[in-house]
Amino acid sequence: MKLYTYFRSSTAYRVRTALAVKGLDYEAHPINLLKSEQLDDAYKKVNPMAGVPALEHDGKVISQSLAIIEYLEDVKPLPSLLPGSAADKAFARQIAQAIGTDVHPLINLRTMKYLGDKLGADEAAKKDWTAHWVMKGMHAVEAMLATRGGVRNTVLGGDVISMADLCIIPQMYSMRRNGLPVEDLPICCAIERYCITLEPFIKASPEMQQDALPDLEPIHGPHAPLLKHAA
Ligand SMILES: N[C@@H](CCC(=O)N[C@@H](CS)C(=O)NCC(=O)O)C(=O)O
C-alpha cells in the first residue's frame, strides 16, 4: 500500500490512524501542501480533487479519507473501526461525517486561499471565518456526543475505537494548533486525552511523520506536553 500524505493534514491523520489500528504496513509518499505539490499535474492524475490523502493498493487509487477508511475496513475487517450495532455504526459515521463533510471543507487550504486571494479576506477575517465554522460544527458534535452519555474515553464508550475517534483526534489537533478554544468541549477533550496515549494514534500523529518539520511544536506526539485544557 502507498499513502499520499502530509504530516499536518487532518484527513491524512485519520487514514494513518486507521492503517495503524489495523496493523497495515504502507509506504508513505509525502505531498507538501505548503509547496502546493497537490496541484502538480502528476499528482492530479492520482487524485483529481488535488488533496491528500490518497491510497494506492492493488493497482487502484482511492481518495476521500472516509472512503479509504471504509475500504480498509473491508480489506481487513478486524479490529473493526465500525464496531457494534447498526445504531453504533451509524453514530460513528454521523460524527465522522459531521467533521469530515460539514466542518473540514469550510476550512480547507483551498477554501482559505480563495477567501484571501479572490475575495480579499485579510488574516483577521480568515481567522474569524475558521473560528466561526469550526466552533459551530464542534459544538454540534459535542451535543451529539452528549446524547449518548457524558465524558468518556471514546465516541462509542469504553475502549472501543471507531471511525469517529479517527476524525475527532485530528480535528482537536487542528483546533489546538490554531489556538481555538476547546474548554467547552469536555467530551471531545476526554476522548482526545485517552486516544492520544494509544499506540496507533501516537504512530499516526503529525510529529511522528517522516515529512514533519524538525522544529514542530508537539501537540499530539509522544513527547507532547500535558494537554493544558483537557482536564
Ligand atoms: N474530503 C477529502 C478532503 C481532502 C483534502 O482536501 N485534504 C486537505 C488536507 S487536510 C488538502 O489536501 N488540501 C489541499 C488544498 O486544499 O489545496 C478527504 O476527506 O479526504
The ligand as a Tripos MOL2 file, in Angstrom:
@<TRIPOS>MOLECULE
LIG
   20    19     1     0     0
SMALL
NO_CHARGES

@<TRIPOS>ATOM
      1 N1        -12.7480   15.2890    1.6910 N.3       1 LIG1
      2 C1        -11.3780   14.9730    1.4720 C.3       1 LIG1
      3 C2        -10.5240   16.2060    1.6930 C.3       1 LIG1
      4 C3         -9.0530   16.0070    1.2920 C.3       1 LIG1
      5 C4         -8.2950   17.3190    1.4030 C.2       1 LIG1
      6 O1         -8.6540   18.2930    0.7340 O.2       1 LIG1
      7 N2         -7.2820   17.3490    2.2590 N.am      1 LIG1
      8 C5         -6.5610   18.5860    2.5190 C.3       1 LIG1
      9 C6         -5.5570   18.4030    3.6330 C.3       1 LIG1
     10 S1         -6.3300   18.1600    5.2220 S.3       1 LIG1
     11 C7         -5.8010   19.0040    1.2910 C.2       1 LIG1
     12 O2         -5.1110   18.2220    0.6920 O.2       1 LIG1
     13 N3         -5.9340   20.2950    0.9410 N.am      1 LIG1
     14 C8         -5.2030   20.8660   -0.1440 C.3       1 LIG1
     15 C9         -5.8780   22.0990   -0.7080 C.2       1 LIG1
     16 O3         -6.9460   22.4920   -0.2330 O.co2     1 LIG1
     17 O4         -5.3010   22.6640   -1.6510 O.co2     1 LIG1
     18 C10       -10.9490   13.8170    2.3810 C.2       1 LIG1
     19 O5        -11.6000   13.6010    3.4080 O.co2     1 LIG1
     20 O6        -10.0000   13.0930    2.0490 O.co2     1 LIG1
@<TRIPOS>BOND
     1     1     2 1
     2     2     3 1
     3     2    18 1
     4     3     4 1
     5     4     5 1
     6     5     6 2
     7     5     7 1
     8     7     8 1
     9     8     9 1
    10     8    11 1
    11     9    10 1
    12    11    12 2
    13    11    13 1
    14    13    14 1
    15    14    15 1
    16    15    16 2
    17    15    17 1
    18    18    19 2
    19    18    20 1
@<TRIPOS>SUBSTRUCTURE
     1 LIG1         1 GROUP 0 **** ****
